[in-house]
Amino acid sequence: MTRSEKLFEEAKKYIPGGVNSPVRAFGPIGGAPRFIAKASGACLWDVDGVQYTDYVGSWGPMLLGHSHPEILKRVTESCARGLSYGAVTEIETDMARLICEMVPSVELVRMVNSGTEAVMSAIRTARGYTGRDKIIKFRGCYHGHSDGLLVKAGSGALTQSLPDSAGVPAGCTQDTLLAVYNDTDSVREHFDHMGEQIAALIVEPVAANMGVVAPEPGFLETLRSLCTRYGTVLIFDEVITGFRLGPSGAQGVYEVTPDLTVFGKIIGAGMPVGAYGGRREIMEQVAPLGPVYQAGTLSGNPVAMAAGFTQLDILKRDPGIYIRLREAGEYFFGGLDRLLRKAGLPYTVNYTGSLGCLFFTDRRVTDDEGAKTSDTLAYAAYCNYMLSHGVYLAPSQFEAMFLSAAHTKEQLDETLQAAEAYFMKLKGQSPAHPV
Ligand SMILES: *Cc1c(COP(=O)(O)O)cnc(C)c1O
């Protein structure tokens, strides 16, 4: 038994499933999760002393790599002055100003403690601002675990959404309308039917929770114009894409301006931080200025702000990081794609900048249905092979690979070599999991 296996047995005695967030349980690929002892740059070490090149990056926050010296320094300095005061601090304004400078669509911003909380609050704000109840979300996009967003399609009727989790009352999802990513007709139908009742449309401008799926040309533009026409608040959930695809996130890259934006992950640099912000007139609805209530004991926590501010400040000072990240993405994901072709395997690589995904399907993937054609057993076998060759990938087909500015060409090459060896092995086999 490895030490990770022993620790997992112990964890399961006290924590549901042994984990504090489900995907960490390695359910989709089997086996015990690796307990991590430390991390630095692009590397993780588990408690058995095994070193990995990390393509999860804490699910996105570690854009500059783990244990970045400048961030650690600012965090420890902040800790020495106390952990939390429950009163206002200067760094909260520094953080808000920096976000507003980097993301021009954000005029006022409120800090919270997670992406889930930020989404929930942005939707409440949009409802308060419009006086409407309905919202549109896309199948396969993830916006955290608040009740109204854990929905799946009901049978038949356009307007019927059902809870996608036990414990969510049907009443909580009846105002959530589902649409299909990259399918503007599925959105238009909702607007035709009840446009005047729709408070908000929320979308991941690059979907990164069904694997990685980029918006087709014109998709985001159409969402923008429909929302404008119907007075609906367009919310970009940039919890993954924000400060990753560019200094102003996906909205900067695709040049489509939302009314509200939700952040998380990168803005905390590994600390629990979320934020929502946008047009002044909408954000002025939030308490204490306006009637939309939202609060948080630890919101804007000084230690978390020290981490997030320092990461964003580094990104602002050195925008060349984004060029290097994009080049690393081309090199790595493009390389993966070439290796698949070389091995004669039909699988699909999707990527946008430093976010990418290898789908074990021969289809082009533009929505959740396409993603679901992937052979998850084939992914599991691949993932386990890579793990045993020192490459830490998300233990699920439907999660992104995250590159950081700390990944070196040598590390990317080593990973590509491991992948190539695996692809050649697959090519040699009669397909165990036919595609
Ligand atoms: C991770 C994620 C969330 C939820 O953030 P948490 O901090 O896990 O609550 C929301 N939206 C998107 C797009 C995410 O990737």
The ligand as an ORCA input file, in Angstrom:
! r2SCAN-3c Opt
* xyz 0 1
  C     -14.643     26.476    -10.743
  C     -15.733     27.230    -11.412
  C     -16.793     27.832    -10.691
  C     -16.967     27.629     -9.209
  O     -15.922     28.153     -8.478
  P     -15.658     27.587     -6.984
  O     -14.585     28.485     -6.477
  O     -15.256     26.162     -7.157
  O     -16.929     27.730     -6.245
  C     -17.698     28.614    -11.365
  N     -17.594     28.792    -12.699
  C     -16.623     28.226    -13.429
  C     -16.553     28.490    -14.891
  C     -15.681     27.406    -12.810
  O     -14.745     26.811    -13.553
*
